Amino acid sequence: MPKVKLIGLVEPIDEASHKAFEDWYLGNHIEDVSHTPGVIRATVHRLIKPFIKTDPPQYVTIYEFDMEIVEDAEKALGKYLANPTWQGSRQANDSLKILSAGWYEVDRSFSSNK
């Protein structure tokens, strides 16, 4: 089970940048970051419908790390991003707006599976 997660609330910088966002962020960056040592999984969730009259971001990205100490995960990510080793890695194209991001750990988990 992942120890810490980096969760980002993101969307294209504007409607005109949506294609560039799909091309770089969804089509390259998420997979690129998944090659960071210690990353178990990188997933993106796309908003399909707001809930309770809120204005949620269009995308939620979750990077799951097999590390218990946030600073270790942050250091591994920073080191990788400074010098990506994945051959498919491409430079950012300024299409991404990060609304919020933070490191999380599981506090409680419930399941209806018996």
PyMOL commands that set and color helices and strands:
alter all, ss='L'
color gray80, all
select helices_A, chain A and resi 15-33+70-82
alter helices_A, ss='H'
color red, helices_A
select strands_A, chain A and resi 4-12+39-46+59-65+96-104
alter strands_A, ss='S'
color yellow, strands_A
deselect
rebuild
show_as cartoon
